Amino acid sequence: MGGNNHTALSPPDYSYVPLRFNAFDVKPLDDWVVEAEESPDPSPLFGDFWLERELSIMFADTGKGKSILALQIADSLARGVPVAPFDLDLPPQKVLYFDFEMSGKQIQRRYRGREAGIERYRFNPNIIRAQISSDTDYPAFFETYSQFVHDSFEELLREVRPDVVIVDNITFLNNSSNTSPGRALGLISELQRFKNEYETSMLILAHTPKRRPSHALTVNDLQGSKMLSNFADNIFAIGESTRGHNIRYLKHLKPRNSEMKYDASNVCVFQIEKRDNFLGFRFTGYSTEREHILPFTLGNNANREVLHKKVKELHDEGHTQRRIAALLGISIATVNRYLRKPARE
């Protein structure tokens, strides 16, 4: 029974694995690596915030410019022209834009000329927009209206075959009557399936619950954050700046296939403005997130004095008390009290 008579092991045979109805693709790890080496790196669609074949989530509070930026990204991809300061190394893309936020009239008003007789902005025909039909009935073979909407969503993917899909916003698809974690998980995994099956790239817009602008943006500010963030390839947020009512910054919160270039130490700063009848984000530079928020609390006299001076500055710039309160995350009564009291030099 002695000796070192070792026999070389044969490579494992995976042919026995019953994959016909299995949720997993199975093969040796090195095969996955070889397959990845043979495929090209994904091209940026909107800088590192959103790459080809990714499901990226962009979120912000209501009224902070999500739809403005989403339409700007859609127009950029449809034309093959980048949004500064990011590069775009792709030909014009076919964009399917699911709009659950604005009506056609609202878009027309937003992108029309400021004066009578001036031509409105002309969107590229590569953008195909879909909105919910005014006919609220749905076929009897669907158990719910939500099922009808989801089936219609997939049918449009099959028929249009878009390169890019933008959903503004996920709240409608998530069915406001059912906001359970299980529902959010089911929805985001379904969108991932659509993305993979139809070989498209998806940008999903989402809301954030009310938050204090004195706090730095985190993934936890995303509504339904835990479930959504686990399945998203990329997550970034629009922050409102205390430096001006039209100033916004973009902060990267989760990259999967790129480096974290735009964190709190290096956010991208934009100004919302209208040029040639196009309302969009104009890049103005980089800065730290700290420069756009109030990095203090009201817990001591020094911080209260800083807040007092900020209230005075915003008031001198012409902001209303209600607007100052919203920007600084304090009550209107506190704003009023500070305005009646002279600030220390």
DOGU-388040 format. One record per residue (C-alpha): residue number from 0; residue in one letter; x, y, z. Coordinates in Angstrom, 2 decimals. Layout:
REM DOGU-388040
pos = NUM | code = A | x = X | y = Y | z = Z .
...
This chain:
REM DOGU-388040
pos = 0 | code = M | x = 0.00 | y = 0.00 | z = 0.00 .
pos = 1 | code = G | x = 2.96 | y = 2.34 | z = -0.16 .
pos = 2 | code = G | x = 4.22 | y = 4.61 | z = -2.93 .
pos = 3 | code = N | x = 3.31 | y = 7.98 | z = -4.38 .
pos = 4 | code = N | x = 1.36 | y = 6.79 | z = -7.35 .
pos = 5 | code = H | x = -0.61 | y = 9.99 | z = -8.03 .
pos = 6 | code = T | x = -2.84 | y = 10.16 | z = -11.07 .
pos = 7 | code = A | x = -3.25 | y = 13.44 | z = -12.98 .
pos = 8 | code = L | x = -6.73 | y = 14.80 | z = -12.56 .
pos = 9 | code = S | x = -8.82 | y = 15.43 | z = -15.65 .
pos = 10 | code = P | x = -10.55 | y = 18.82 | z = -16.11 .
pos = 11 | code = P | x = -13.97 | y = 18.75 | z = -14.49 .
pos = 12 | code = D | x = -16.90 | y = 17.93 | z = -16.72 .
pos = 13 | code = Y | x = -19.72 | y = 20.46 | z = -16.41 .
pos = 14 | code = S | x = -21.93 | y = 18.90 | z = -19.05 .
pos = 15 | code = Y | x = -24.04 | y = 17.23 | z = -16.39 .
pos = 16 | code = V | x = -25.24 | y = 20.52 | z = -14.91 .
pos = 17 | code = P | x = -28.98 | y = 20.83 | z = -15.72 .
pos = 18 | code = L | x = -28.98 | y = 24.42 | z = -17.01 .
pos = 19 | code = R | x = -32.13 | y = 24.30 | z = -19.08 .
pos = 20 | code = F | x = -34.25 | y = 25.74 | z = -16.27 .
pos = 21 | code = N | x = -31.49 | y = 27.11 | z = -14.07 .
pos = 22 | code = A | x = -31.03 | y = 30.75 | z = -13.09 .
pos = 23 | code = F | x = -27.23 | y = 30.55 | z = -13.45 .
pos = 24 | code = D | x = -24.72 | y = 30.45 | z = -16.30 .
pos = 25 | code = V | x = -21.93 | y = 28.05 | z = -15.23 .
pos = 26 | code = K | x = -18.41 | y = 27.66 | z = -16.60 .
pos = 27 | code = P | x = -14.82 | y = 27.72 | z = -15.28 .
pos = 28 | code = L | x = -13.68 | y = 31.08 | z = -13.95 .
pos = 29 | code = D | x = -10.87 | y = 31.41 | z = -16.48 .
pos = 30 | code = D | x = -13.39 | y = 30.99 | z = -19.31 .
pos = 31 | code = W | x = -15.22 | y = 34.04 | z = -17.98 .
pos = 32 | code = V | x = -11.96 | y = 36.00 | z = -18.01 .
pos = 33 | code = V | x = -11.10 | y = 34.91 | z = -21.57 .
pos = 34 | code = E | x = -14.58 | y = 35.88 | z = -22.72 .
pos = 35 | code = A | x = -14.17 | y = 39.31 | z = -21.11 .
pos = 36 | code = E | x = -10.75 | y = 39.79 | z = -22.76 .
pos = 37 | code = E | x = -12.27 | y = 39.17 | z = -26.17 .
pos = 38 | code = S | x = -15.00 | y = 41.78 | z = -25.72 .
pos = 39 | code = P | x = -14.28 | y = 45.53 | z = -26.07 .
pos = 40 | code = D | x = -14.40 | y = 47.86 | z = -23.09 .
pos = 41 | code = P | x = -17.72 | y = 49.73 | z = -22.86 .
pos = 42 | code = S | x = -17.75 | y = 53.26 | z = -24.24 .
pos = 43 | code = P | x = -18.94 | y = 56.15 | z = -22.08 .
pos = 44 | code = L | x = -22.44 | y = 57.42 | z = -22.79 .
pos = 45 | code = F | x = -22.28 | y = 60.19 | z = -20.18 .
pos = 46 | code = G | x = -18.74 | y = 60.15 | z = -18.87 .
pos = 47 | code = D | x = -18.08 | y = 57.55 | z = -16.19 .
pos = 48 | code = F | x = -21.59 | y = 58.12 | z = -14.84 .
pos = 49 | code = W | x = -23.08 | y = 55.83 | z = -17.50 .
pos = 50 | code = L | x = -21.35 | y = 53.34 | z = -19.81 .
pos = 51 | code = E | x = -22.58 | y = 51.15 | z = -22.67 .
pos = 52 | code = R | x = -24.72 | y = 48.16 | z = -21.63 .
pos = 53 | code = E | x = -25.09 | y = 49.51 | z = -18.11 .
pos = 54 | code = L | x = -28.16 | y = 50.18 | z = -16.02 .
pos = 55 | code = S | x = -27.39 | y = 53.52 | z = -14.41 .
pos = 56 | code = I | x = -29.55 | y = 55.39 | z = -11.90 .
pos = 57 | code = M | x = -29.63 | y = 59.18 | z = -11.67 .
pos = 58 | code = F | x = -31.52 | y = 60.65 | z = -8.73 .
pos = 59 | code = A | x = -32.29 | y = 64.01 | z = -7.17 .
pos = 60 | code = D | x = -34.98 | y = 65.82 | z = -5.22 .
pos = 61 | code = T | x = -38.06 | y = 67.09 | z = -7.06 .
pos = 62 | code = G | x = -37.48 | y = 70.15 | z = -9.22 .
pos = 63 | code = K | x = -33.69 | y = 69.92 | z = -9.30 .
pos = 64 | code = G | x = -33.33 | y = 69.26 | z = -13.03 .
pos = 65 | code = K | x = -33.48 | y = 65.48 | z = -13.53 .
pos = 66 | code = S | x = -35.68 | y = 65.72 | z = -16.64 .
pos = 67 | code = I | x = -33.66 | y = 68.63 | z = -18.03 .
pos = 68 | code = L | x = -30.42 | y = 66.65 | z = -17.82 .
pos = 69 | code = A | x = -32.03 | y = 63.41 | z = -19.02 .
pos = 70 | code = L | x = -33.33 | y = 65.09 | z = -22.20 .
pos = 71 | code = Q | x = -29.94 | y = 66.72 | z = -22.70 .
pos = 72 | code = I | x = -28.25 | y = 63.31 | z = -22.48 .
pos = 73 | code = A | x = -30.86 | y = 61.85 | z = -24.86 .
pos = 74 | code = D | x = -30.24 | y = 64.64 | z = -27.38 .
pos = 75 | code = S | x = -26.48 | y = 64.23 | z = -27.02 .
pos = 76 | code = L | x = -26.63 | y = 60.50 | z = -27.79 .
pos = 77 | code = A | x = -29.12 | y = 60.93 | z = -30.63 .
pos = 78 | code = R | x = -26.80 | y = 63.43 | z = -32.32 .
pos = 79 | code = G | x = -23.52 | y = 61.78 | z = -31.41 .
pos = 80 | code = V | x = -22.36 | y = 65.03 | z = -29.80 .
pos = 81 | code = P | x = -21.02 | y = 64.85 | z = -26.20 .
pos = 82 | code = V | x = -22.22 | y = 66.79 | z = -23.18 .
pos = 83 | code = A | x = -19.19 | y = 68.77 | z = -21.98 .
pos = 84 | code = P | x = -16.86 | y = 67.99 | z = -20.28 .
pos = 85 | code = F | x = -17.32 | y = 64.31 | z = -21.19 .
pos = 86 | code = D | x = -16.17 | y = 62.52 | z = -24.35 .
pos = 87 | code = L | x = -18.49 | y = 60.53 | z = -26.61 .
pos = 88 | code = D | x = -16.85 | y = 58.09 | z = -29.00 .
pos = 89 | code = L | x = -20.02 | y = 56.59 | z = -30.49 .
pos = 90 | code = P | x = -22.11 | y = 57.23 | z = -33.61 .
pos = 91 | code = P | x = -25.62 | y = 58.66 | z = -33.17 .
pos = 92 | code = Q | x = -27.74 | y = 56.32 | z = -31.06 .
pos = 93 | code = K | x = -31.42 | y = 55.41 | z = -31.26 .
pos = 94 | code = V | x = -32.95 | y = 56.57 | z = -27.97 .
pos = 95 | code = L | x = -36.24 | y = 55.33 | z = -26.53 .
pos = 96 | code = Y | x = -37.39 | y = 57.84 | z = -23.90 .
pos = 97 | code = F | x = -40.17 | y = 56.71 | z = -21.54 .
pos = 98 | code = D | x = -41.64 | y = 59.93 | z = -20.16 .
pos = 99 | code = F | x = -43.87 | y = 59.56 | z = -17.11 .
pos = 100 | code = E | x = -43.25 | y = 63.14 | z = -15.96 .
pos = 101 | code = M | x = -43.99 | y = 65.73 | z = -18.65 .
pos = 102 | code = S | x = -46.62 | y = 66.22 | z = -21.33 .
pos = 103 | code = G | x = -45.81 | y = 67.16 | z = -24.90 .
pos = 104 | code = K | x = -47.10 | y = 70.68 | z = -24.16 .
pos = 105 | code = Q | x = -44.78 | y = 71.08 | z = -21.19 .
pos = 106 | code = I | x = -41.81 | y = 70.08 | z = -23.33 .
pos = 107 | code = Q | x = -42.88 | y = 72.50 | z = -26.07 .
pos = 108 | code = R | x = -43.10 | y = 75.36 | z = -23.58 .
pos = 109 | code = R | x = -39.73 | y = 74.51 | z = -22.05 .
pos = 110 | code = Y | x = -37.90 | y = 74.49 | z = -25.40 .
pos = 111 | code = R | x = -39.68 | y = 77.22 | z = -27.32 .
pos = 112 | code = G | x = -38.22 | y = 80.60 | z = -28.19 .
pos = 113 | code = R | x = -38.27 | y = 83.31 | z = -25.58 .
pos = 114 | code = E | x = -39.87 | y = 85.73 | z = -28.03 .
pos = 115 | code = A | x = -42.65 | y = 85.33 | z = -30.57 .
pos = 116 | code = G | x = -41.44 | y = 84.28 | z = -34.00 .
pos = 117 | code = I | x = -38.27 | y = 82.60 | z = -32.76 .
pos = 118 | code = E | x = -38.09 | y = 78.96 | z = -33.78 .
pos = 119 | code = R | x = -38.21 | y = 76.36 | z = -31.00 .
pos = 120 | code = Y | x = -35.43 | y = 73.87 | z = -30.44 .
pos = 121 | code = R | x = -35.57 | y = 70.93 | z = -32.88 .
pos = 122 | code = F | x = -34.85 | y = 67.55 | z = -31.30 .
pos = 123 | code = N | x = -33.05 | y = 64.89 | z = -33.29 .
pos = 124 | code = P | x = -35.43 | y = 62.29 | z = -34.83 .
pos = 125 | code = N | x = -33.35 | y = 59.51 | z = -33.24 .
pos = 126 | code = I | x = -35.20 | y = 60.26 | z = -29.99 .
pos = 127 | code = I | x = -38.43 | y = 58.28 | z = -29.80 .
pos = 128 | code = R | x = -40.62 | y = 59.41 | z = -26.90 .
pos = 129 | code = A | x = -43.30 | y = 57.27 | z = -25.26 .
pos = 130 | code = Q | x = -45.88 | y = 58.43 | z = -22.74 .
pos = 131 | code = I | x = -48.81 | y = 56.68 | z = -21.08 .
pos = 132 | code = S | x = -51.90 | y = 56.63 | z = -23.28 .
pos = 133 | code = S | x = -54.88 | y = 58.69 | z = -22.17 .
pos = 134 | code = D | x = -57.00 | y = 55.55 | z = -22.67 .
pos = 135 | code = T | x = -56.88 | y = 54.00 | z = -19.20 .
pos = 136 | code = D | x = -58.60 | y = 50.74 | z = -20.14 .
pos = 137 | code = Y | x = -56.49 | y = 47.62 | z = -20.51 .
pos = 138 | code = P | x = -57.18 | y = 44.22 | z = -22.06 .
pos = 139 | code = A | x = -59.07 | y = 41.79 | z = -19.86 .
pos = 140 | code = F | x = -56.36 | y = 39.12 | z = -20.06 .
pos = 141 | code = F | x = -54.11 | y = 41.31 | z = -17.89 .
pos = 142 | code = E | x = -54.82 | y = 40.97 | z = -14.19 .
pos = 143 | code = T | x = -53.68 | y = 44.53 | z = -13.40 .
pos = 144 | code = Y | x = -52.93 | y = 47.79 | z = -15.16 .
pos = 145 | code = S | x = -49.34 | y = 47.49 | z = -13.91 .
pos = 146 | code = Q | x = -48.94 | y = 44.19 | z = -15.79 .
pos = 147 | code = F | x = -50.28 | y = 45.85 | z = -18.93 .
pos = 148 | code = V | x = -47.74 | y = 48.69 | z = -18.62 .
pos = 149 | code = H | x = -44.82 | y = 46.30 | z = -18.11 .
pos = 150 | code = D | x = -45.86 | y = 44.16 | z = -21.08 .
pos = 151 | code = S | x = -46.20 | y = 47.29 | z = -23.22 .
pos = 152 | code = F | x = -42.75 | y = 48.43 | z = -22.07 .
pos = 153 | code = E | x = -41.16 | y = 45.20 | z = -23.28 .
pos = 154 | code = E | x = -43.16 | y = 45.23 | z = -26.51 .
pos = 155 | code = L | x = -41.72 | y = 48.66 | z = -27.36 .
pos = 156 | code = L | x = -38.22 | y = 47.35 | z = -26.71 .
pos = 157 | code = R | x = -38.87 | y = 44.51 | z = -29.16 .
pos = 158 | code = E | x = -40.34 | y = 46.77 | z = -31.84 .
pos = 159 | code = V | x = -38.06 | y = 49.83 | z = -31.58 .
pos = 160 | code = R | x = -34.81 | y = 47.98 | z = -30.77 .
pos = 161 | code = P | x = -33.20 | y = 51.07 | z = -29.20 .
pos = 162 | code = D | x = -29.52 | y = 51.46 | z = -28.45 .
pos = 163 | code = V | x = -30.41 | y = 53.46 | z = -25.35 .
pos = 164 | code = V | x = -33.41 | y = 53.55 | z = -23.01 .
pos = 165 | code = I | x = -34.16 | y = 56.39 | z = -20.58 .
pos = 166 | code = V | x = -36.95 | y = 56.05 | z = -18.00 .
pos = 167 | code = D | x = -38.26 | y = 59.25 | z = -16.40 .
pos = 168 | code = N | x = -38.93 | y = 58.05 | z = -13.78 .
pos = 169 | code = I | x = -38.97 | y = 54.71 | z = -11.95 .
pos = 170 | code = T | x = -41.74 | y = 55.76 | z = -9.53 .
pos = 171 | code = F | x = -44.45 | y = 55.09 | z = -12.12 .
pos = 172 | code = L | x = -43.15 | y = 51.64 | z = -13.01 .
pos = 173 | code = N | x = -42.67 | y = 50.81 | z = -9.34 .
pos = 174 | code = N | x = -46.42 | y = 51.25 | z = -8.74 .
pos = 175 | code = S | x = -46.83 | y = 53.81 | z = -5.94 .
pos = 176 | code = S | x = -49.44 | y = 51.59 | z = -4.28 .
pos = 177 | code = N | x = -46.77 | y = 48.95 | z = -3.63 .
pos = 178 | code = T | x = -43.43 | y = 50.29 | z = -2.40 .
pos = 179 | code = S | x = -42.27 | y = 47.12 | z = -0.60 .
pos = 180 | code = P | x = -38.60 | y = 46.06 | z = -0.87 .
pos = 181 | code = G | x = -39.70 | y = 42.92 | z = -2.72 .
pos = 182 | code = R | x = -41.48 | y = 45.00 | z = -5.34 .
pos = 183 | code = A | x = -38.44 | y = 47.25 | z = -5.85 .
pos = 184 | code = L | x = -36.20 | y = 44.20 | z = -6.18 .
pos = 185 | code = G | x = -38.53 | y = 42.62 | z = -8.73 .
pos = 186 | code = L | x = -38.67 | y = 45.78 | z = -10.81 .
pos = 187 | code = I | x = -34.95 | y = 46.51 | z = -10.96 .
pos = 188 | code = S | x = -34.11 | y = 42.87 | z = -11.75 .
pos = 189 | code = E | x = -36.75 | y = 42.96 | z = -14.50 .
pos = 190 | code = L | x = -35.15 | y = 46.08 | z = -15.98 .
pos = 191 | code = Q | x = -31.76 | y = 44.36 | z = -15.86 .
pos = 192 | code = R | x = -33.29 | y = 41.44 | z = -17.77 .
pos = 193 | code = F | x = -34.68 | y = 43.81 | z = -20.41 .
pos = 194 | code = K | x = -31.27 | y = 45.48 | z = -20.70 .
pos = 195 | code = N | x = -29.47 | y = 42.18 | z = -21.24 .
pos = 196 | code = E | x = -32.04 | y = 40.53 | z = -23.46 .
pos = 197 | code = Y | x = -32.43 | y = 43.52 | z = -25.80 .
pos = 198 | code = E | x = -28.75 | y = 44.53 | z = -25.62 .
pos = 199 | code = T | x = -29.46 | y = 48.09 | z = -24.67 .
pos = 200 | code = S | x = -28.19 | y = 50.65 | z = -22.15 .
pos = 201 | code = M | x = -30.57 | y = 52.04 | z = -19.53 .
pos = 202 | code = L | x = -30.67 | y = 55.27 | z = -17.56 .
pos = 203 | code = I | x = -33.30 | y = 55.24 | z = -14.81 .
pos = 204 | code = L | x = -34.36 | y = 58.43 | z = -13.07 .
pos = 205 | code = A | x = -35.39 | y = 58.26 | z = -9.42 .
pos = 206 | code = H | x = -36.38 | y = 60.53 | z = -6.57 .
pos = 207 | code = T | x = -34.83 | y = 61.16 | z = -3.20 .
pos = 208 | code = P | x = -36.93 | y = 61.70 | z = -0.08 .
pos = 209 | code = K | x = -36.76 | y = 65.20 | z = 1.41 .
pos = 210 | code = R | x = -33.27 | y = 65.79 | z = 2.78 .
pos = 211 | code = R | x = -31.29 | y = 68.60 | z = 4.36 .
pos = 212 | code = P | x = -29.02 | y = 70.36 | z = 1.83 .
pos = 213 | code = S | x = -26.45 | y = 70.63 | z = 4.63 .
pos = 214 | code = H | x = -25.83 | y = 66.87 | z = 4.26 .
pos = 215 | code = A | x = -23.55 | y = 65.31 | z = 1.66 .
pos = 216 | code = L | x = -25.27 | y = 63.11 | z = -0.92 .
pos = 217 | code = T | x = -25.05 | y = 59.35 | z = -0.34 .
pos = 218 | code = V | x = -26.63 | y = 56.21 | z = -1.83 .
pos = 219 | code = N | x = -28.93 | y = 56.21 | z = 1.20 .
pos = 220 | code = D | x = -30.64 | y = 59.30 | z = -0.25 .
pos = 221 | code = L | x = -31.96 | y = 57.19 | z = -3.13 .
pos = 222 | code = Q | x = -35.54 | y = 56.15 | z = -2.56 .
pos = 223 | code = G | x = -35.54 | y = 52.37 | z = -2.10 .
pos = 224 | code = S | x = -31.75 | y = 52.60 | z = -1.92 .
pos = 225 | code = K | x = -30.81 | y = 49.14 | z = -0.71 .
pos = 226 | code = M | x = -32.62 | y = 47.14 | z = -3.38 .
pos = 227 | code = L | x = -31.98 | y = 49.54 | z = -6.25 .
pos = 228 | code = S | x = -28.30 | y = 50.07 | z = -5.52 .
pos = 229 | code = N | x = -27.53 | y = 46.36 | z = -5.39 .
pos = 230 | code = F | x = -28.70 | y = 45.81 | z = -8.97 .
pos = 231 | code = A | x = -27.57 | y = 49.09 | z = -10.56 .
pos = 232 | code = D | x = -24.27 | y = 49.23 | z = -12.45 .
pos = 233 | code = N | x = -23.83 | y = 52.95 | z = -11.81 .
pos = 234 | code = I | x = -25.46 | y = 55.48 | z = -9.49 .
pos = 235 | code = F | x = -25.01 | y = 59.25 | z = -9.51 .
pos = 236 | code = A | x = -26.94 | y = 62.18 | z = -8.07 .
pos = 237 | code = I | x = -27.73 | y = 65.81 | z = -8.82 .
pos = 238 | code = G | x = -27.08 | y = 68.10 | z = -5.87 .
pos = 239 | code = E | x = -28.43 | y = 71.61 | z = -5.44 .
pos = 240 | code = S | x = -25.82 | y = 74.22 | z = -4.59 .
pos = 241 | code = T | x = -26.17 | y = 76.99 | z = -2.03 .
pos = 242 | code = R | x = -24.06 | y = 79.15 | z = -4.37 .
pos = 243 | code = G | x = -27.00 | y = 79.93 | z = -6.64 .
pos = 244 | code = H | x = -30.50 | y = 78.73 | z = -7.49 .
pos = 245 | code = N | x = -29.41 | y = 77.51 | z = -10.97 .
pos = 246 | code = I | x = -26.19 | y = 75.84 | z = -9.83 .
pos = 247 | code = R | x = -26.08 | y = 72.04 | z = -9.65 .
pos = 248 | code = Y | x = -23.35 | y = 69.50 | z = -9.09 .
pos = 249 | code = L | x = -23.06 | y = 65.84 | z = -10.10 .
pos = 250 | code = K | x = -21.63 | y = 63.34 | z = -7.63 .
pos = 251 | code = H | x = -20.71 | y = 59.75 | z = -8.44 .
pos = 252 | code = L | x = -21.92 | y = 57.34 | z = -5.76 .
pos = 253 | code = K | x = -21.43 | y = 53.88 | z = -7.23 .
pos = 254 | code = P | x = -19.31 | y = 52.87 | z = -10.25 .
pos = 255 | code = R | x = -19.02 | y = 49.22 | z = -11.23 .
pos = 256 | code = N | x = -16.97 | y = 49.38 | z = -14.44 .
pos = 257 | code = S | x = -14.98 | y = 52.59 | z = -13.98 .
pos = 258 | code = E | x = -12.95 | y = 54.49 | z = -11.42 .
pos = 259 | code = M | x = -14.50 | y = 56.84 | z = -8.87 .
pos = 260 | code = K | x = -13.39 | y = 60.17 | z = -10.36 .
pos = 261 | code = Y | x = -16.24 | y = 62.39 | z = -9.23 .
pos = 262 | code = D | x = -16.63 | y = 61.80 | z = -5.52 .
pos = 263 | code = A | x = -17.06 | y = 64.43 | z = -2.79 .
pos = 264 | code = S | x = -13.54 | y = 65.76 | z = -3.45 .
pos = 265 | code = N | x = -14.16 | y = 66.39 | z = -7.17 .
pos = 266 | code = V | x = -17.80 | y = 66.97 | z = -8.15 .
pos = 267 | code = C | x = -18.80 | y = 68.29 | z = -11.60 .
pos = 268 | code = V | x = -20.43 | y = 71.72 | z = -11.39 .
pos = 269 | code = F | x = -23.05 | y = 72.95 | z = -13.88 .
pos = 270 | code = Q | x = -25.32 | y = 75.91 | z = -14.38 .
pos = 271 | code = I | x = -28.84 | y = 75.38 | z = -15.75 .
pos = 272 | code = E | x = -29.43 | y = 77.87 | z = -18.53 .
pos = 273 | code = K | x = -31.15 | y = 78.29 | z = -21.88 .
pos = 274 | code = R | x = -29.05 | y = 78.72 | z = -25.02 .
pos = 275 | code = D | x = -30.46 | y = 78.73 | z = -28.54 .
pos = 276 | code = N | x = -33.80 | y = 77.66 | z = -27.03 .
pos = 277 | code = F | x = -32.24 | y = 74.58 | z = -25.45 .
pos = 278 | code = L | x = -32.54 | y = 74.30 | z = -21.69 .
pos = 279 | code = G | x = -29.63 | y = 72.35 | z = -20.32 .
pos = 280 | code = F | x = -26.72 | y = 71.91 | z = -17.94 .
pos = 281 | code = R | x = -23.64 | y = 73.98 | z = -18.87 .
pos = 282 | code = F | x = -20.38 | y = 72.77 | z = -17.33 .
pos = 283 | code = T | x = -18.55 | y = 75.40 | z = -15.27 .
pos = 284 | code = G | x = -15.80 | y = 73.40 | z = -13.54 .
pos = 285 | code = Y | x = -14.93 | y = 71.08 | z = -10.69 .
pos = 286 | code = S | x = -14.99 | y = 71.63 | z = -6.95 .
pos = 287 | code = T | x = -15.49 | y = 69.83 | z = -3.67 .
pos = 288 | code = E | x = -19.00 | y = 68.99 | z = -2.52 .
pos = 289 | code = R | x = -18.28 | y = 70.92 | z = 0.68 .
pos = 290 | code = E | x = -18.33 | y = 74.17 | z = -1.32 .
pos = 291 | code = H | x = -22.00 | y = 73.62 | z = -2.25 .
pos = 292 | code = I | x = -23.48 | y = 72.52 | z = 1.06 .
pos = 293 | code = L | x = -23.50 | y = 73.83 | z = 4.62 .
pos = 294 | code = P | x = -20.93 | y = 71.69 | z = 6.45 .
pos = 295 | code = F | x = -22.12 | y = 72.64 | z = 9.90 .
pos = 296 | code = T | x = -24.97 | y = 72.28 | z = 12.37 .
pos = 297 | code = L | x = -26.63 | y = 74.76 | z = 14.66 .
pos = 298 | code = G | x = -24.97 | y = 73.20 | z = 17.68 .
pos = 299 | code = N | x = -22.64 | y = 76.06 | z = 18.65 .
pos = 300 | code = N | x = -22.34 | y = 79.84 | z = 18.40 .
pos = 301 | code = A | x = -19.64 | y = 79.81 | z = 15.70 .
pos = 302 | code = N | x = -21.77 | y = 77.70 | z = 13.38 .
pos = 303 | code = R | x = -24.85 | y = 79.82 | z = 14.04 .
pos = 304 | code = E | x = -22.88 | y = 82.89 | z = 13.03 .
pos = 305 | code = V | x = -21.83 | y = 81.22 | z = 9.76 .
pos = 306 | code = L | x = -25.46 | y = 80.35 | z = 9.07 .
pos = 307 | code = H | x = -26.55 | y = 83.88 | z = 9.99 .
pos = 308 | code = K | x = -24.16 | y = 85.37 | z = 7.43 .
pos = 309 | code = K | x = -25.27 | y = 82.89 | z = 4.77 .
pos = 310 | code = V | x = -28.91 | y = 83.91 | z = 5.31 .
pos = 311 | code = K | x = -27.92 | y = 87.56 | z = 4.87 .
pos = 312 | code = E | x = -25.95 | y = 86.80 | z = 1.70 .
pos = 313 | code = L | x = -28.81 | y = 84.92 | z = 0.08 .
pos = 314 | code = H | x = -31.27 | y = 87.65 | z = 1.05 .
pos = 315 | code = D | x = -29.00 | y = 90.32 | z = -0.50 .
pos = 316 | code = E | x = -28.92 | y = 88.23 | z = -3.70 .
pos = 317 | code = G | x = -32.71 | y = 88.58 | z = -3.91 .
pos = 318 | code = H | x = -33.87 | y = 85.17 | z = -2.66 .
pos = 319 | code = T | x = -37.19 | y = 84.98 | z = -0.83 .
pos = 320 | code = Q | x = -37.35 | y = 83.79 | z = 2.77 .
pos = 321 | code = R | x = -39.04 | y = 80.59 | z = 1.64 .
pos = 322 | code = R | x = -36.28 | y = 79.94 | z = -0.89 .
pos = 323 | code = I | x = -33.54 | y = 80.64 | z = 1.70 .
pos = 324 | code = A | x = -35.19 | y = 78.25 | z = 4.14 .
pos = 325 | code = A | x = -35.32 | y = 75.51 | z = 1.48 .
pos = 326 | code = L | x = -31.69 | y = 76.04 | z = 0.44 .
pos = 327 | code = L | x = -30.33 | y = 75.99 | z = 3.97 .
pos = 328 | code = G | x = -32.61 | y = 73.35 | z = 5.45 .
pos = 329 | code = I | x = -33.99 | y = 75.61 | z = 8.18 .
pos = 330 | code = S | x = -37.42 | y = 77.00 | z = 9.00 .
pos = 331 | code = I | x = -38.82 | y = 80.23 | z = 7.58 .
pos = 332 | code = A | x = -39.14 | y = 81.50 | z = 11.18 .
pos = 333 | code = T | x = -35.38 | y = 81.01 | z = 11.65 .
pos = 334 | code = V | x = -34.69 | y = 82.90 | z = 8.41 .
pos = 335 | code = N | x = -36.94 | y = 85.74 | z = 9.55 .
pos = 336 | code = R | x = -35.24 | y = 85.88 | z = 12.94 .
pos = 337 | code = Y | x = -31.77 | y = 86.10 | z = 11.38 .
pos = 338 | code = L | x = -32.85 | y = 88.82 | z = 8.95 .
pos = 339 | code = R | x = -34.14 | y = 90.97 | z = 11.82 .
pos = 340 | code = K | x = -30.93 | y = 90.55 | z = 13.77 .
pos = 341 | code = P | x = -27.69 | y = 92.23 | z = 12.59 .
pos = 342 | code = A | x = -24.84 | y = 89.83 | z = 11.84 .
pos = 343 | code = R | x = -21.48 | y = 90.17 | z = 13.58 .
pos = 344 | code = E | x = -18.60 | y = 91.47 | z = 11.50 .
